[in-house]
């Protein structure tokens, strides 16, 4: 049984330490990117979005509408900037629309 520490710690510090020790940041980033995409793009785009995946610094988004894919391709840089701002860090450098 582990010893109990009598020092008071903030829950945010404990969670950060837990995430760091267990290498969970990539998984959390992936979930956060999916949520940010859903929130920023709205229902119109989300209805045609079939998959959102983050691999290293590239975001892969699969769309079921070729017309929407073409329209979104004109604003890739703006979409990347909005997603990074929403996430609070520069996580995405490239956006691939499929």
Buried (B, 14 or more C-beta within 10 A) or exposed (E): EEEEEEEEEEEEEEEEEEEEEEEEEEEEBBEBBBEBBBEBBEEEBEEBBEEBBBEEEEBBBBBEBEEBBEEBEEEBEEBBEBBBEBBEEEBBEEBEBE
